[in-house]
């Protein structure tokens, strides 16, 4: 892996918390569990590390305990370094309401001393609402070749008003230059959407941030990109790999179960560009004599005595004898009693059910059980 000391990575860990408020009540969006053993922040962070970026700042809200516990000093991502490395950047300004930023520009202004201290020339910005495996080297290369002010990573997406919220749709010409940026437009069909990943020079970003601060503006898209799209040279980088967008509990449910498709896993988890995460060091899965498991992702440390179908089980989940779990997402430490039946259910961490409980949701409306609940 090459090292690119000329690039600073910045990840917004909590910018989209309000879209999945059930999951982010006790954590940031970046620390939300995903795919059996990962957190959402693992994907942009691993993408940066695999692209040779060795200085990364994590911009988060005041409630960052879960995120800090997961990231630690960044050892799993090879970011535990004397120079550069991983830095957690919580709010410290009294002007930030309830420790939550209103937008990217406000967040950047609050942590700008950290950005200014870096000797990098370019900055890569990423949120945590998209799951993808992308090489930022290619994005930065295109950014330099086109001499763009801003490069936005975009992908093809079947958009509709009902299925998406907060989506930024990009209209581009044949050269890839962005001519307009639409937020939640009244359209439907396949279009190019922003994957909330941006590349720009640090000097240019400084001007945007300071200008926005002087005008009490806070949104990169609404206050900067939309009104200045004709003035600035904004280019789109077409990402043609697999990605999933998480902007609701329903889409979170669908994005997890999409990993049961081998082709999706192949595109997301690449041997040459692995997705790193905190190591759990748990025992292998234990299967009882009468247990059955099919088409499921089951993490280490689980104990399966019943039946599991088309589901994702995180570390340490226990399924009692006679219980049937179908199309479910059971997070770390969940314990299902004996003779239970769960269909289309999401359990947060450390949920416990008594024997004989029946919980039934649907693919459109999965049942969500909050953290530490006892049923």
N, C-alpha and C positions, 0 to 999 in steps of 0.2 A: 504493500500500500504506500503510495506517494504521500508526501507531506506538503501541504499548501499553506505556508505561513502568511500568505498575502490575502487570506480570506478569513473573515470573522463570521461565525454562525450565530444567529439569534433565533430562539424558539419561543413562541408565545404559548405558554402552557395552559392558560385559563381564559383565552379570549372568547371562546364559544361555550362557556359553562352553562349559560342560560338556555341553550338549545336542548340540553339533556340534563335538566335540573335534578331529576331523580337520581342520576348516577353521580352528579357532582356535589351533592349536598355535603358530603364529608371529605371531598377531595377536589383537586383540579381536574380539568378534562384530560390533561396530559398524563395523570396518574390513574386514569380509568383503565380497568383490566380489559384485556382483549386477547382472543385467540387461544385461550387455555393457559398461557404462561407469560404473556407480554403485557405491557402498558402502552397506551397510545403514543406516549412520547418516545418510545423505543424506535419508532419508525423514522421520524425526521432526524433524531439524534444519530441513529445508525447510518442513515443516508449521508449525513455530513461527515461522519468519521470515515466511511468507505470512500468518500470523495477527497480525503486527505486534509479535511479541516480539523485542526487540533486546538482551536480556541472557540469555545461555544458558551454563550450566555443563555440561561433559562429565565425568561421573564414570567413571573407568576404573581398570583394574588396573595393576600395575607394568610389565607388558610392553606399552607404549603407543607404541612407535616408529612402527609402521605407521600408527596413527591420527593421530599428530602430523604425519607426512609428508603425509597426505591433507588434514587440516583447515588446516594452516598457521595464519595469523592470522585465518582466516574470511572472506577477501576475496570468494570466490565466493558467499557467502551474505549479503554486505553487513554483515558483523559485525566488520569491522576498524575499530573505533571507539575514541575517546578515553574515552567514557563508556559503560558497559555492554559490549556486544560479546561475543566468545567467550572462554571461559576453560576450559582443560584442568585437571582436578582429580584428579591421581593420588594414591594412598595415601601418607600421610606418618606415620601412627601406627605405633608399634612393636607395637601390639596386633593389627594386621591380619595374619593368618597368610599368609605367602607373597605378600603384596601383593594378595590376593583377598578381596573382601567376601563375607560369608555371606548378606547380604540388604540390602534397601533401607534399613532403619532404621539398620543399622550403618554403611552408606556415608554416609548423611545426617549421622549424628552426627560422623563423621570430617571432613566438609567443612562443618560447620555455621557456622564463622566466616565462610565465603564467603557463605552464605545470609543470615546475620544482617546482614552488611554491606550487602546490597541493601535499597533503600527500597521494594521492591515490597510489595503487599498480598496478592497471590495467587501461587501456585506451580503450575506444570504439570509433572508427572513423566511421563516416557516411557522405555520400554525400546527395544531394537533388534530384537526377535524378531518384530515384525509389520511388514509392508510395506503401507502405506496412504497415501492422500492425504486428509487430514482438516483441517477448519477449526476450530481451537481457540477461535475467537471464539464460535461457537455453543455450545460446551461450557461456556465461562466464563459466558455469558449465562444458560444454564439453571441453572448452579450458583448464581448470584446470585438468580434468580427463585424457586428452590425453597428457598433458605436452607439448603442442604445442608451437612453437615460435610465430606463427601467425595463427589465425583462421579467415577464410573468409566465410561470409554468401553467400550461392549460391542457385540458383533455376533452375528448368527445364525451358527451353526456346526454342521455334522453331526458330532457327537461320538461316539466309541466308545473303549473301553479300549485297543484295539489301535492306533488311529490317532493317539492323542494322549498326551502326558505333560506333567505340570506345568501342566495347564490349570485355570484358575479358573472354575467354572461359577456364574453368578449366578441366583438365584431371586428374581423381582421381582413386586410386586403391580401392579394396573392403573394406579397413579399413577407407576410407575417406581421406587418405593422398594425397595431390596434387603433381602430378608428373611433370606437365608442365602447364604453363600459356601462352595462345595464345591470341594475340591482333588482332582483325579483321582477323581471319583466313579464308582461301579460302575453306570453308566447308559449308554444309547446313544440316538441320535436327535438331532434338531435342538434346540438349546438356546442360551441367551445365555451367551457367554463373555466374560471380561474381555480387553480388548486391551492390557492392561498400560500404560494411560494414565490418570492421575489428576489431579484439580484440587482444591485446598483452599486455605484462607487460610494465610498464613505463620504467624500466631500459633497456629493450631490445629496445624499441622505441628510447630511447636516443642515443644508439649506432648507430642505423640506420640513424638517423637525422644528427648526428655530422659527421659520416663517409661520408655521401652524401654531406654535406656542404664543407668538405675538398677537395672533388673531383669535385665540381661544378655540382653535379647531383641534380635532382629535382623531378623525377617521382618515386613513390613507386613501381609501377608495372614494368615499363621498366628498371629502373636502379637497382632495388633491387630484386623483386620477380622472374622475368624471369631469370636473370643470376645466382641466388643463390637458385633456387628451389630444387636442389639436396642436397645442403648443409644445408638448413634450414628445420625444421619440420613444414611444412605448412599444416594445416588441413582445410577441407571444412565442414561447417555446413549446412546441407540440409534443406532449408526452403520450406515447402510444401504448404504454404498458398497462397492467392491471392496476386499478385503484378503486377504493370505495369511500363514499362520503358519509360522515356520521353527523347528522343534524337533528336527530330525534331518537327516542328509544326504539321505535320501530326500525329505523335504518341501522341502529347499532345491532339490533337482533339479526337483521338480514345480513349485515356485513360479517358478523361472526359465523353464521351458518353457511355463508358463501365459501368459507375455508374448507368445508367438507368436499368441495369440488377439487379434485387433484390438480387440474389445470390452473386454477386460481392460486393454489399453494405453490405450484411450480414457479409462477411469475412473481410471487411476493417474497418467497424465501429462496433466494439464489445462493448456491454454494460460493460463488465468487464475490457476492455482496451480502453477507449474512446480516440478519437482524439480531442485535445483541440485547440482552436483558439481564436483570439481576439473577444470580445463580441461587437456587433454592436448596440444593443438596438434600433432596428428599429420597426416600426409598422408592423402588420401582412400584408400579401398580400391582395391587394384590387382588386376584380374582377368586371368588368363592367357587365351590364345586358346582353350584346350581346357577351361576351367573351367566349372562349373555350380553354381548356387546357387538354392535354393528354400525358401520359408517359413522364413527364418532372420533373425536379428538379427546383423549383422556390423559391428563398430565400426571407426572410422577407424584407419589404420595397418596394416591386415591385407593379406596377399598371398595370393590364392587361385589356385592352379594346378590343383587337383583338384575334387572334388565335395563340396558341403556341403548337407545336407538337415535341416530341422527342428532346427536347432542355434543356439546362442548363442556367438558368438566375441567375446572382449574385444579390447582394443587390441593391435595388434602381433602377432597370431597369423598363422602362416605354414602353409599347406597345400601339400604337395609334389605334383608331377605324378602322376596315376594314383591318388591317395589318395581314399578315400571316407569322409566323416564324417557319421554319422547320429545324430540324437537326442543330441547331445553338448553339453557346456558346457566350453569351452576358455578358460581364464583368460589374462590378459595375458602376452605373451611366449612363449606355447607354440609350438613348432616341430614340425610333423609331417612326417616324411620322405616319400619317394616310395613309391608302391604300398602304402600302409598302409590298413588297414580298422579304423575305430573306430565302435562302436555302444554307445550309452548309457554314455558315459565322461565323468567330470569330471576335468579336469586343473587342478591349481593353477598358480601363476605359474611361468613359465620352465621348463616341462617340455619335454624333447626326446626324440623317438623316432627310431630309425634306420629305414632303408628296409625295407619289407616287414613291419612289425610288425602283428599282428592282436590287437585288444583288444575283447572283447565282454561287455557287461553286459546288464541288463534294466531296465525301468522300475521294477520293485520293488527291484532291487539294482544300482544303477549302480556301475560301477567307478570308484574314486577313486585318482588318482595324486598323490602329495604334491609339494610345492613343490621346484623345482630338480632333480627326478628325471630321470635319463637312461636310456632304455629301448632 
